[in-house]
């Protein structure tokens, strides 16, 4: 039996495409984590804000209602 050269090329191309897809997903996740870290560290809380700039919990809504 003679080996089919196209079969080997197709496998290499498939692994190469898989590596590219994994790399793109990894870069997207890394950029999202960096962006959220940046936004968390650079958020400037106002002096009247008891939660220190937090934007999303039920406790903040309760605190805002009680202070008004």
Secondary structure as UniProt FT lines:
FT   HELIX           5..42
FT   TURN            47..48
FT   TURN            50..53
FT   HELIX           58..67
//
